[in-house]
Amino acid sequence: MKRILITGGAGFIGSNLVTRLLKEAQVLCLDNFSTGSRENIASHLNSANFTLLEHDVIHPIELDFIDEIYHLACPASPPDYQKDPIFTIKTNFLGTLNVLDLALKTGAKILHASTSEVYGDPLEHPQKESYWGNVNPNGIRSCYDEGKRIAETLLADHWRKHGLDVRIVRIFNTYGVNMNPHDGRVVTNFIVQALKGLPITLYGEGKQTRSFCYVDDLIDGIIKAMGSNDFPPRELKLVNLGNPLEQTVLSLAEKILELTSSGSKLAFKPLPLDDPTRRKPDITLARKILNWEPKVSLEAGLKKTIAHLKKTKG
């Protein structure tokens, strides 16, 4: 049975990945609980194949006999990563370096969770993996955007210099069960506001676009990316994962109001700094190499997410 380490395993995406991989592997969940939740992994604590490691990736990781590493540790919502930007940068740089050192020691295959934020406010649409991005290097989002970019550089250089088997997935907006109701992301904000009858907060005119992928679909793509042997030879294993169905933020708000039968009104505020105006993945490569594309419709995914957030009493 494989022995798999998941950093950030108590977070939103990490905990969903833990649940899926526990069916077939021994899973070590590493988390410092800065943004992860113990509730997300509580049901696994008595499993013989589950081990919880309370540890911060900015410090060296002392483990043996790891077959695969899924590196997801990093604050991922703007309020979380902007709260302590220097810590966010350390997590991306030192954390990734420590995970790579562990991979060198154990010979583990490593998959890194990067982000569509490496494209910044893109001048290319939709965004292909070959696009270098349009990122402000010293803006309020830079600790995350540039942090993820330097993490990709570390992975690429370890692949070139040491021959490590590294895979990078650039994750676009994802939502679903185990989201923190207070994480400040657009889906959770809108749902919690609608459930409480509060004004739905939109920025600008709500015309900026995002592409929303349900977490179950994303987990399928992540696992396929780790297991695939079909990436082009002599190229860095890098692939976009996201839903190519582009939505305006305004249309998302209107759909959530409909599904929650909420009487909330829309409230428009000024756009935050460096907020991307358009975001849509080109998933041609994921379709070709991984035979992957999202299956869960936005309405079906939102219904599941709304039901989850009702239970959490966010």
N, C-alpha and C positions, 0 to 999 in steps of 0.2 A: 504494500500500500504506500502511495506517495506521501511524503511529508512536506507540507506546504506552509510557508509563512505568508501571512497577509498583514502588511503594515497599515495602520488606520483601519483595522478590522472591525472596530465598534462604530465606525461612522456610517453614514447613509448607504453609500455604495458598498463599502467594505463589509458591512454586516449582511447585506443581501448576497454577496459573494461567499461569505462564510457559510451561510445556510445552504447554498447550492453545492459547494465543494465538500461539505461534511458527509454528503451521501456517498463519496467515493474516495476520501483521503483523510489522513490525519492533518488537522488544521491547527496551526499556531497563530493566534490572533494577538498582534502587538498593537498597543494603543496607549497614549498618555492621558486620554480622556479630556483633552483641552476642548475638543468639540464633539468627540464621540460620546455615545450614550451606553451606559451599562445595561439599560433596558433592552437595547437592540440585540444583545448577545445573552441575555439572562436565561433564555430557554435552552442554551447549549452548555451551560456550566457543568451539568452532570453527565455530559456525553463523554464516553471513553476516548473518543477521537478528537476532543477539543481541549486546547490548552490556552489559557489567557496569560499573556505577558504584559504587565503594566510597565511600560518603558517608553522613553522618548527617543526617537530616531536620531536626534542631534547628538546623542551619545553612542559610542560603539556598541554593536550588537554581538554578544558572545553566544553563538549557537553552533551546533554540529549537525551533520546529516540532514541538510535541507535539499530537497529536489527542485522546488520551484519557489520563487518569490514574486508575489503580487505587491507592488509598491504603490500604495494609495495614500500614505500618510501626508496630510497637508490640510490646513484650513481651506475651505473651498468656496464659501460664500463671502461677498464683499464685506459685510459687517465683521465677520470673523477674521478674515485675513488682514483687514485694515486696522483692527483693534490693536495689534502689536506687529507692525510691518517687519520689524527686524527679526522677530521670532519666525515670521513666515518665510523670510529669505533664508534664515538658518535651516529651517525645516527642508526647504527645497534644495539647498546646496549641501550642507553638512549631512542631512538625513539621507539624501541620495548617495552621497559619497560613502557613508557607512553601510548602506545596503549593498552597494557595489563591492565594497571590501569583503562583506560577508559572502557575496556570490563568488568572488575570486577564491576565497578560502574553501568553500564547500563545493564549488563547481555547479552551483544551482543556475537554472535558467531563470531569467528575470523579466517580468513585464512591468512597465512603468505607466502609471496613469497620468498622462499629460492632459492638455486641455485645449479647447478651441480658442482660449484667451491668448495663446501664442500668436494668433493671427491679428490680435489687437482690433482696431476699427478698420476692417479689411477694405482694401481698394480693389480686390478681386472677388467676384461673386458668381457662383458659390465658391467655397474655399477648397482647393485641392491640397494634397499633402506637399506638393512642390512649392506652394506659395510661402514666401519668407515672412509675410506679415507687415503690419503697420502699427508698431507699438511705441507708446511714449515711454522712454526709459527712466523718467523721473517723476511720473504722475502718481496719483494716489492709488492706482491699481498696479503699479509697477512691481511691487513686492511679490505679487502673485504671477503676473504676466511674465516678467523677466525672470522670476524665480523658476518658473516652469521651463523657460527657454534654456537657462543655464543647466537645469537638470537634464534636459535632452542632450546638451553638449557633452556633459559628463558621461552619459550612456553611450553616445556615439564614439567618444574617444576611447572608452574602455573596450568597446567592440573592435575598433581599429587596432588599438595597441595590444590588447590582451586576448582578443578572440572570444570575448564573452558572448553568450547567446542572449542578446537583449531584444526586447520587443517594446515598442512605444505605441500606445493608443491615445489619440487626441479625442477627448470626450467632449461632445457638445451638450447643451442643456439637457439635464436628466431629472426626472421627478418620479415619485412613487412612495411605496410603503417604507417606513423608517426614517422619513425626512423629519428633521427637527422643526416643529411648528414656528420656532422663533429664529430661524437661520437667516432671515432677510432675503431669501430668494423669491423671485417673482411668483412662482406657483404657490408656495406656502403663504406668502403675504396675502395674495388674493383670496385664497381659500379661507384662511383664518379671519380675515376682515369680513368676508361674506357670511361666514357662520355666526359671527358676532354682531352682524348688522352695522358694521363700521364702514365709513367711506372707503372705496377701493382706490388706492393710491397709484396713479399713473404719472409717469414723468414725460415732459414734453407733451406731444399730442397723442402719445401711445402708438405712433406709427412705426417705431423701431421694431425690427423683426427678430424672432428667435425660432429655433427648431427644437421641439420638445420630444424627447425619447423616453418611453417608460422604462423603469429600471430593469425589469425582467428581460427586455430585449437587449439592453446594454450588457447585462451579465452574460447572456448568450454570446455576444460579440467578443467580450473580454476573454472568455474561456476558449473560444475558437482561435483568437489571436495568439494565445499562449500555446495552443496545441498544433497550430498549422505548420506544415513543412512546405507550403506552396508559395512562400514569399520569393521574389526574384533573387537569384543567387548574386552574391557580391554587392548587395544593396542593403542599407539599413532597414530593418523590419519595422515599418512605420505605417500606421493606418488610421484614418478618421473613423470614429464611431458616433453616429447620431442619426436623427430622423430628418430626411431631406424635405419634409413637408413644412414649408415656411409659414409662420403665423405672425400677425402683428400682435403686439402686447395688448392692444385694445380688444382685438377679437378673442384673445385668451380670457380677458376679464369678463367679456360678455358671455362666453361659454360657461365660465364658473358661476356667474350670477344665475344663469339658466339652470344649471345642474343642482345648485343649492337652494333654488327658489328664494333667493335672498332679496330683501328690499333695499340693499345697500346702494348708494349713489356713487358715481364716479367723481374722483377728486384729482385734478391735474396740478402737478408741481413742476418746477424747472428741472431740466435734464441734469443729472450729475456729471461731473467731469469725466472725460474719456470713456463715456458709455458708448459701446459699439452701436452703430445705427442699423446694421444688417448682419445677420449670422445664419448661414445655411451650409451644411456640409456637402461636399461632393463625395459620395460613398461608392463611386465606381470601383475603386480598389477593393473595398470590403466585400462588395458583391462578387467580384472576380476571384479573389484569393480565399476568402473565408466562406463564400456562399452565404453571406449574411445580409439581412436588411430588417428593419423594424417590422413587427407584425401587429402590435397593439395600437389600436386607434387612439387618438387624443381623447375622445369622449370616454372610451372604456377605461383608459388609464386614469383620467381625472376622477371618474366615479370611485375607483379603488382608493385613490389618494384621499379623496374627500371622506370616505368611510374610515380610513385610518386616522385622519386628523380629528374626526369627531370623537374617536375613542381616546385620543390623547388629551382631549379637552384643552387644545392649544389656545 
